[in-house]
Amino acid sequence: MVTKIVKSEMTFQGTVCSNKFAAHTAKREVNMENVSKFKAIQKITGLIFLLAVMAFSLLTCAGPMGPEGPSGDPFVWQGEKATPPDNPECNWAYFNTADGNAYIWTGSGWDRLAKGGMDGKGSDGVSIIWQGAHDKPPNNPQLNWAYYNTTDKKSWIYDGTAWQVLTKDGEPGEPGKIGPKGDPGHIHSYDNGICSECFSIVMVQIPAGTFSMGGLTGVANTNPPRDVTLNAFRISRYAVTQELYMAVTGTNPSGFKGGTNLPAAGEIQGKRPVENLTWYDAVEFCNLLSVKEGFTPVYTITVHSRDPSGHITNATVTANWSANGYRLPTEAEWEYACRAGTTEEYSFIPSSDIDKYAWYSANSSPTLLAVDRRTHQVGLKLPNAFGLYDMHGNVYEWCWDWYSTTYYGESGNTDNPKGPVSGDYGRVRRGGSWTDTNVYAGSAFRNSSSPYAPYSFIGFRLVRR
């Protein structure tokens, strides 16, 4: 009886175990099926994620967001524009003239460019001046030059004293203070954003306006004063330097170079103003630079003769004022830019501060001896209210106009005047120089020289519409 009971219990237990085993097996099969389904879902999800990543990579620039642009490649500079460029490609960058910021295309949108957080602009508020890709920093850098270093794979900007990493806004660096806004400098735009020859030509925007021109007491050729109205234009912050002239033409005609004409202590030879060139040489330079930068030349020049040194000594020159290339300022544009809203003898007050603003006969000699008077590196004196340097002194500056002693009294020359159609007294020069007294450096003071001859006291600066 006991045995039967045990047997029954064992049979019952065996039945229970069999049932449990069957249930476990069934459950395991269900679990395995679920696992297979889960793995399949996993694979599908992973594939979808991979496709999404691939799609996103197509929509955005591949690679890490580094200081040299979102794809790790150098910026492809597109120049200055009022609106974003159409159909942007990865690493395209441009300066927006409407809001004063520089931007880079990340693949999905435009992000501001910054110098260590300098809020999308160069260190003094002007746009960066792109110098292309190089394996080392460009020689003789000027403020806001920027370039891509092929050795360390970073982009750099020159802040006036040292090279700083140029970054996408906020990466890295402290936010920093935004510099004074300034005006956009000229941006060099070449094939694939790389220029074979880049020049630091900062152009300052001069607003349209009306001003009283002339009116120096006791100086007949500046009278009667008249109200002149001008369209907006851009003028170079500095006079054309020897290094810029050399880069464009391959020559440096300046008298102040080498021998006994070395720069003053601490100054850079190449940054002295170019001089010793004819008026015709100056307009030819404007055309050459315009061609190099892809602009339409303003001047049509028919050269009749050159001297043994290559100076143009006779030519016929006409101007296309609607062209967008470089040119000389008109006499009215020059005085308007020099005055910068002032009505006094100089663009600053008091007049006794002239040593802070101008190189002229009393301070151009390091030894105070007349024989040592010389030109000086541009930009060392204080600028006027428009941010223009050396408008008073250093070198006179050629203007477009023929000179006439009676032109101010003639009618019909108050709206964007361009001077008389011809003249017997040469072309206008303005601003005074290293060799003259401060009287000649006045904002309204007029003078002239033959366009056929080079002079060591005359240079020029550039204008664009």
Stockholm file with secondary structure:
# STOCKHOLM 1.0

chainA/1-465         MVTKIVKSEMTFQGTVCSNKFAAHTAKREVNMENVSKFKAIQKITGLIFLLAVMAFSLLTCAGPMGPEGPSGDPFVWQGEKATPPDNPECNWAYFNTADGNAYIWTGSGWDRLAKGGMDGKGSDGVSIIWQGAHDKPPNNPQLNWAYYNTTDKKSWIYDGTAWQVLTKDGEPGEPGKIGPKGDPGHIHSYDNGICSECFSIVMVQIPAGTFSMGGLTGVANTNPPRDVTLNAFRISRYAVTQELYMAVTGTNPSGFKGGTNLPAAGEIQGKRPVENLTWYDAVEFCNLLSVKEGFTPVYTITVHSRDPSGHITNATVTANWSANGYRLPTEAEWEYACRAGTTEEYSFIPSSDIDKYAWYSANSSPTLLAVDRRTHQVGLKLPNAFGLYDMHGNVYEWCWDWYSTTYYGESGNTDNPKGPVSGDYGRVRRGGSWTDTNVYAGSAFRNSSSPYAPYSFIGFRLVRR
#=GR chainA/1-465 SS CHHHHHHHHHHHHHHHHHHHHHHHHHHHHHHHHHHHHHHHHHHHHHHHHHHHHHHHHHHSCSSCCBTTBTTSSCCEEEEEESSCCSSCCTTEEEEETTTTEEEEECSSSEEEEEETTSTTSCTTSSCCEEEEEESSCCSSCCTTEEEEETTTTEEEEECSSSEEEEEETTSSSCCCCCCCCCCCCCCCCCGGGCCSSCCCCCEEEECCEEEEECCCTTCGGGCSCEEEEECCEEEESSCCBHHHHHHHHSCCCCSSSSTTCCCCTTCCGGGSBCCSBCHHHHHHHHHHHHHHTTCCCSEEEEEEEECTTCCEEEEEEEECTTCCSCBCCCHHHHHHHHHTTCCSSSSSSSGGGHHHHCBCTTTSCTTSCGGGCCCCCTTCSCCCTTSCCCSSBSSEEEEEEECCSSGGGSSSCCBSCCCCSCCSSCEEEESCCTTSCGGGGSTTCCEEECTTSCBTTEECCCEEC
#=GC SS_cons         CHHHHHHHHHHHHHHHHHHHHHHHHHHHHHHHHHHHHHHHHHHHHHHHHHHHHHHHHHHSCSSCCBTTBTTSSCCEEEEEESSCCSSCCTTEEEEETTTTEEEEECSSSEEEEEETTSTTSCTTSSCCEEEEEESSCCSSCCTTEEEEETTTTEEEEECSSSEEEEEETTSSSCCCCCCCCCCCCCCCCCGGGCCSSCCCCCEEEECCEEEEECCCTTCGGGCSCEEEEECCEEEESSCCBHHHHHHHHSCCCCSSSSTTCCCCTTCCGGGSBCCSBCHHHHHHHHHHHHHHTTCCCSEEEEEEEECTTCCEEEEEEEECTTCCSCBCCCHHHHHHHHHTTCCSSSSSSSGGGHHHHCBCTTTSCTTSCGGGCCCCCTTCSCCCTTSCCCSSBSSEEEEEEECCSSGGGSSSCCBSCCCCSCCSSCEEEESCCTTSCGGGGSTTCCEEECTTSCBTTEECCCEEC
//
